[in-house]
Every structure is written in structure tokens, then in C-alpha cells.
Amino acid sequence: MPKHKLQRFAENETFTNLFQHQNYDVRNDAFPLKGRWHADYFHNDHPIVLEVGCGRGEYTVSMARQFPDCNFIGIDRKGARLWRGCKDATIEGLPNVAFIRGQVDDIERYFGPGEVSEIWVTFPDPQPKKARRRLVSPNFVERYCKVWGNPGILHLKTDSRLLYEYLIETASANNWQILDQIEDVYAEPQRPFLTEIQTFYEKKWLEEKSMISYLRVSVKNELEASQNAEL
């Protein structure tokens, strides 16, 4: 293993804004902050915005800077990537940022029902041959509904035309409401946070003249609604 990765893993152990298992292969069914993020970590009732597959955490940290009245959590399975976001947030003393080293598939292990308001997916693998593995597929949205409020808000920012068109078609087929649909965010700079915040990969795609697209989708959370009705 490269020396810099070992150094990052060691420093990850010191970050108070990073939550990870000592044994990554063991699933944690008793995560202490599940249902307790507002009370025990952020100490406020601001909305929680989750970035799945956050990579280096550039978007998570940048949004936390721009929107101090929201709490931001990034989740990714790669500890060496998360190191960058954890370190930047620590150096800047950002109180509204946290990271989880874990699988997106295990999202309900880390959050209680209705605990997450919005989910961002930025430049994910489009999975051209495996639609079920797309982070905006009904397969994953079903998981998100276990932690989302009602409605749940899903953001997609991508350079993949396939993924952009897939979410439009999937939203229509599942009666999800498209709130924002911007084919080229740099041709229509209506939302500064869509152009001012750029990830490592976004800069790469822009250098290659790729078009960056954005969708904001509202998903009626039947699961959360039924849970509230039972109370």
C-alpha cells in the first residue's frame, strides 16, 4: 500500500468529523448517531443534506461553507478519498460537516426515518450496463426513502448524458416530480452553487469540453408518510 495512503488512514483516526468502523467489513447495526444526528452531533435542528459517493468531499465541504444553516454529511467507502474533505473541514473549523466511511447500500444503518432532507449525487459512475447500480435508480431511491423526509429531494449533477436522460425517464415512470432541469449548467448559470462549486472530476470534464447537467427531483415518500400515520 502506498505510504501516503497509510498516512491518510492514520490521520483519519484523529478526525472527529469522520465516522468509520475499525473493521470495515463488519456492518454496524448499532451506529450511535442513527436518529441522533441533530441532538448529539450538530446540536441544532437544521436540515441534513447527504452526499452519497462523495469522494474527496469537495461538494460536501463547499456546500457547508455556502449554506451554514444546513448540515452536510458525505458518505463514501474510500477512506483515502475522505481524508481530503475531513481535513479541509477540520482546518476551517466547519461545524456543519461530517463524513461516514461506509456503503451507500447501508444508508439505513446510519440514519433514522425522516432524518435526511436532501440527497446529492455528484458525478457518479453511470453504470451503462447495470441500471440497478445507478445511484439515482429506483433501487437506490427505495433505500433513500428509509431515511428521507416527505417529500425527499434528490439532486443529480453529471457529465453523463445517459444518466441525465435516465433520471428524466425514471422520474416520469415513477411519478417523481422534476423541480429543476438544466441541460447545461454553464450555458445557463442560474444557480451560482452549480457553477462555483467544482469537484476534481468536474474540472476534468470541463477541460474536455463535456456538458454538465443538473436535475432536482422531488420524490413522494410513501414509506415516511405511512410511518407518520401510524404514530
N, C-alpha and C positions, 0 to 999 in steps of 0.2 A: 504494500500500500504506500503511495507517495507520502513523503514526510509532511507536506503541507496539509494533507487530509488528516493525518494523525494529530497535528497541532490544532486544527479546527475542531476535531472531535473532543479534544481535551478542553479547549476553551468553551465549547458548547456546554460542558458540565458546570460552568461558572455562571451562565446566564440565568437570571431569574425570570426572564420573559420567554423561556423555552421549556416546553414540557415534552419529555420523551421517556421511554422505558429503558431501563438498564439492559434488558434483553429484548431487542426489537421484535423478535419472533413470537414473543408472548403477548397475547391480546389482553388489555386491561379492562375488565368488566366492572371495576370499582374506581374509575377515574374520579378523583376527589372534587374536581370543579364542575362535573356534569350537573347542570341545573343550578350552579352556584357561581357562575362567572361574574354576574353583576355584583353580587354581595361580597364574594371572597377575593376577587382579583381586581376588577376595575373600580369597585366601590362607588358605582353610580348606576343609573338606570338608562343610560344612553343605548341606542340600538347597536346590536352586534352585527358586523359585516364580516363575512367569512370569504377568504380567497382560497379556493381549492387548487392544488397543484401550483402553489405559489412560487416554487423555485427559489430564487435568491431573495425573494421578499421585497423587490423594488416597488411593486404596486402597493403592497400592504403598507409599507412604511411611508410611501409618498402620499397615499390617501389619508393616513393618520395625521400627517403634517397639515394637509389642506382642510381636513374636517375634524377638528378637535372635539366636536360634540357627538362623535360616533366612536365606537370601539371596533378595532380591526384585529382579526386573527387570521394568520396564514397557516395552511397545513400542507405538508409535503413529506414524502418518505425519505428524501435525501438529506442527511444531516450536514454534509459538507456544503450544500447549497444554502440551507437555512442559516448557516453561520453568518453570512453577509448581512441578512436582514436583522438578525438578533443583535449583531454588533453595532450596526448603524443606529438601531432604536435605543440601545443601551448608551451609546456615546451621546446621543441627543437628549436622553432622558425623557423619551416619549412615554407617557403613562397609559396611552390608549392603544398599545400594541402588544400582541402576544403571538407565539408560534407553537405549533404542535408538530412533532415528528411522528407521522402516522399515515395510515392508509385512508384515502377518501372513502373507501368501501366501509370503513368502520366509524363513519361520522356520528352515528347514534350512540357510540360509546363515549363520546366526548361532550355531547350537548344534550340537554333535555328538550322535551317537546316545546315548540314555540320560542326557543331561546335565541335563535338566529333570525334576523330580519331580512338580510340580503345575502346573496352568494355571487361572487365574481369568478369567472373562468377566463383567464387571460392567456392567449396563445397556446392552447392545449394541442396535444397530438390529435390530428383529425381522424386517426384510426380509419383509413379509407376502406379496409376490408372487414372491420369489426365495429359495426354501428353501435352495438350494445356497450362497447367500451368508451364511447364518446362521452365526455363529462357533461354534456347537455342532453343526453338521451333520456327517454322515459325511464330507463333502467336506473339511472343516477338520480333523476328528479324524484323518483319514488323514495329513494334514500333521503334526499333533502327534505322531503315532506315530513319526515320523522323529527326534524329539528326546526323547521321553518315556522314562522307565524302564518297568519292567513290574511291576505294572500302572501305567498312567497315571491320575492323578486329575484330574478336571475339575470345577470349581466354576462354577455359574451363579447370579448374583443379578440379578433382573429385576423390572420392574413390568409386563411383558407376559405376559398370560395365554396368548396364542398361543404364545410362545416356551417358557414353562414346560411347557405340555401337549405341545408338540412334542418337547422333550427327553425327557419321560417315555415317549412313544410310540416315539421313535427308540431310546432305550436298550433297550426291550423287544424291538424288532425286530432289534437287533444284538447281543443278549446282553451288553449292558453292565450292570453291577450298580449299582443305586441305593443308596448308602450313607446318604444323608440326604435327606429330602423334607419341606420345611416350606413350606406354602402361604402362611402369613402370619407372617413372622419377628417382627413387632411384637406379634402376639397370643400368640406362644409364644416369649418371649425366653430360649430355652435356650442360645444361643451369644452371649455378650456381643460378640464381634468382628463379629457380623452386625448388631447394632443400634448399637453405639458408633461404628463407622466409617461415615461417610456421605459420599457424593460430592456434588458440586454438583447433579447431576441427581436423586439420591435425595432430597435435601432438597426439591427442586421437586415431585417426585411425592408426597411425604408431605404437602406443603401442599395438594395437590389431592386428598388422601384416597385415593390409589392404594394398592393392596395390593402389598407387596413379598414376593416368593417366592424360595426358595433350593433348589438341588439340588446334591448332591455325588455324582459318578458315578465308578465305577472301570471303566477300560477295559483289558481284557487286550491287551497289546501283542504281537501275533504277530510283528511285524517285529523288535522288540528281542530277543524270545526266539530267533528264528531266527539273528540275528547272534551271540548268545552261544553258540549251539550250534555255530556254525562255528569258534569260537575254540579 
